[in-house]
Amino acid sequence: MVLTKEEFCLFNVKSKLKLMEKDGCFLTTKVSQNNYLISLYEIYGFYVESTYDCVQMKTVRVEPVLSSNVLELYPPAKQLQFLN
C-alpha cells in the first residue's frame, strides 16, 4: 500500500502509528522542551514526525513534515559501533 501525504493525514493518530509501525522507517529522534520526544520517520516517500508527550505518556501528534530540510533540524544519527 502507498499513500500520499494528504491521504495519510486523513487517519487518526492511532491508525497513523499502526501505519508507521508497518511501513515506516525510523530515522532519528530529538527532545524538545524536555517534555516531548519527537521522532522522525520516512514512509511512502515522505517524512513524518511523531510527537510523544513524556508527561502524559502518550503520542499526541503524527504529521507529515512540509520542509525538505527536516534532517538538518535533528542531531546526526548515531552510528552503530561493533566491537571485535
C-alpha positions in Angstrom: 0.0 0.0 0.0 1.2 3.5 -0.8 -0.4 6.7 0.4 0.0 10.4 -0.4 0.6 12.9 2.4 -3.0 14.1 2.1 -4.3 10.5 2.4 -2.0 9.9 5.4 -3.4 13.0 7.1 -7.0 11.5 7.0 -6.1 8.8 9.5 -6.4 9.3 13.3 -3.3 9.2 15.5 -3.7 5.5 16.4 -4.1 4.5 12.7 -1.1 6.6 11.7 1.0 4.9 14.4 0.0 1.5 13.0 1.0 2.5 9.5 4.3 3.8 10.8 4.9 0.5 12.6 4.0 -1.5 9.5 5.5 0.6 6.6 7.6 3.3 8.2 11.4 3.5 8.7 12.6 5.2 11.9 15.4 7.7 11.2 16.2 9.7 14.3 14.8 11.4 17.4 15.2 14.6 19.4 13.9 16.0 22.7 12.0 19.3 22.7 11.4 21.5 25.8 12.4 18.5 28.0 8.8 17.2 27.7 8.5 15.9 24.2 10.2 13.2 22.3 10.0 13.9 18.6 10.8 11.0 16.3 11.4 11.3 12.5 10.3 8.5 10.1 10.2 8.0 6.4 7.1 6.4 4.9 5.7 6.3 1.4 8.4 8.7 0.1 7.9 11.5 2.7 8.9 12.3 6.2 6.6 12.1 9.3 7.2 13.4 12.8 5.7 11.6 15.7 5.4 13.7 19.0 5.3 11.8 22.3 4.4 13.8 25.4 6.6 12.4 28.2 4.4 13.9 30.9 1.1 12.5 29.6 2.9 9.4 28.4 1.1 9.3 25.1 1.6 10.2 21.4 -0.1 13.5 20.8 0.7 14.1 17.1 1.7 12.2 14.0 2.0 14.5 11.0 3.9 14.7 7.7 6.8 17.2 7.5 6.5 20.0 5.0 10.2 21.0 4.9 12.5 19.1 2.8 15.4 20.2 5.0 13.9 18.5 8.1 17.0 16.3 8.6 19.0 19.5 9.4 16.7 20.0 12.5 17.8 16.7 14.0 21.0 15.7 15.6 23.1 13.3 13.4 22.0 9.7 13.8 24.4 7.7 15.9 26.2 5.1 14.1 26.5 1.6 15.5 29.9 0.6 16.5 30.8 -3.1 16.6 33.4 -4.4 19.0 35.8 -7.1 17.8 
